[in-house]
């Protein structure tokens, strides 16, 4: 089996591949649709193509809710714009991270607190409902890290206008590959739990 996937950015790519390895049968192949640099615009523009592909093969789509009203509203507006009717094919897994892909990492409170070298008490278990900007929240946590390398790699340099440090994606990708526990995180993230349930259903 090959699972095709389309995501917004580099970090989401690593998350998608980890979830496919975690939830799908051993030997499942993966193939990215397009390149992550297109962001959500690329996904939305090509939704009809992904819908057609899902008639034959599993297609995993992961996008961020960002500051949208709610996931169902975003889903409906995208499907309507692409002239796609519900229900979607069983193989079309349209997953919306609330609010951003970082929220799925933060939901593993034990793992991320160890990685960031911050007290577990600083993290909230209700990440999807308590933060408006998951990336900003993660960077703020990193600023309080007891590890100088974490502070340097994940947070912006003084006077920088960038929202994150230069090694932000690289370091978080390492966390996703080596230390992130999606099953633990799913207990604190409804949107991640839905994604895992959908991917796991491909086993049947």
N, C-alpha and C positions, 0 to 999 in steps of 0.2 A: 504494500500500500504506500502511496505517496500522498503526503499532506502538503498542499500548496498554501502559502501564507502571504499576507500583505500587512505591513505595519507602517507606522509613521516615522520612526527614527531608529538610530543604532541600538539604543538601549532596549527598545521594544522588540527588535530582532532577536536579541539574546534571550529575552523573556519568552518569546514565542517558541523558540527552539528548545528551551528548557522544558516548557510545558508539553510540547509534543513528545519529547523523550520521556517525560514523567508519566504521561497519561496514555500514550499509544503503545501498541504491541512492539516488542523488540524487533528490530529490522525495518521499522517504518522509515521511509525516506522523506526528506523535506526539500521543498523548492520554493524560493522566494519569487513572488510576482512583482516585477518592477523593482525599483530601488527605494530605500527608505527616505531618500532626500526629498521626495515629493510631498511628504507630510500627508495630512488628511485630505488635501485637495486631490492628490493622485488616487487615493482610495475612492473618494466620492465620484470622481470622473469615470472610473472604470468599474463601478459597481455592477453594471449590467453584464460586463464580460465575466466577472467573477461568478455572477448568478448562473450564467450559461455553463461555465466550467464545473460548477457544483452539481450539475446534472450527472456528471461522470466521475468526479473525484472530490474528496474532502477539501474544502477551502476554509482556512482560518483567517479571519479579519479582526485585527485589534486596532482600535482607535481610542483617543482620549475624549472624555466628555468636556474637559477643560471647564469653562464657566457657563456651559449650557444649562438649561433649566433642569432637564432630567434625561436619562438614557432613553426611555421610550419615545420622548419627543424628538430627540436627535435621530433615532432609528427610523421613525415614521417619515420625517422630513427627507432623509436621504433616500429611502426606498421610493417615496412618491416622486422625487426628482428624477429617479432612474426608471420610473414606470415599472416598478417591481411590486407585485402583489404578495400579500401574506396568504398562506404560510410559506416561509422560505423552504427550499429543499433541505432535507435532513443533513446533508453534507455541507451546507453553507452555515458556518459558525461565525455569526456576526457578534463580536464581543466589544463592549464599551467599558473602558477602565474609568472608574469614578474616583477622583477627578482626572488623574493622570496615571501613567504607568508606574510612577514612583509610589503611588498609594498601595500597589500590590506588593512592593518590597517592604514598605513600612508596616504592612499588616503582619508580617513575621516579626513581631516586636522583640522577641528574644534574639533572633538572628541578627537583625539590623542594629540593635543596641550593642551587641558584642562587636560587630563589624565597625561601627562608628566610634566605639569606645566612649559611650555615654551611658548614664544610668537608665535602666529600664523604666524607672518611674517617670522619665521625661517624655515617654512615648504614650500616645493614646491608643486604646484598642479599637476605638470607633473612628478610624481614620477617614472613612468615606463621608461621614456626616459632620466631622469636627474641623475639617480644613477645606479652604477654598482653593488653595494652590499647593499640591503635594510636593512639587519640586522645591518651591520656596521653603516649605516646612522642613524638608530634608536638609537643605543647605543650612538653615538656621540651627538644626541639630548638630550638623558637622562643625559649625563654628564653635560649639561648646565641647568638642571632642578633647579628650586628654592626650590624643595622639597628634603630634605636629604634622605628620605626613598626611593624615586624613584632612586636617584643616587646610593644608597647602593644596592638596589635590582636588578637593571637592568644592572649596569656596573661592569666590572671586578674589583676585589680588587687589591690594590697595589701589584705589583710583580707577580700577577697571570697571567698565560698564557692562561686562558680561554677567549673566545671571549665575554662572557656575564657574568652578575652577577648570583649568585646562585638561586635567585628567579625570574629570567627572564621569564621563561615559566608560572610560577604561576601568576605573576602580569599581564602579557599580556593576559592570559586566562581570568582573571577577567574583563579586559577591553572589550574583545570580548563578553563575556556573558552579561555584564551590560551596557556598554556605547557605543560600536561600532555601527555605523549606516551604514550597508552595502549599502543601497540605495544612501546615500550621497557619500560614497566612490566610488561607481560605476561610478559617474560622472567624476572622475579623474583617473579611471583605466579601460582600455579597456579589459584587461584579466578578471577582476572581473565582468565587465558588461556582458561579454559573459557567464561566469559561472552562473550568476543570470538568464539570459535569458533562458539558457538551463534547469536549474532547474524549473523555472516557467512554462516551456512548459509541464512539467509533469502533470500540473493541467488540461490540455486539453485532 
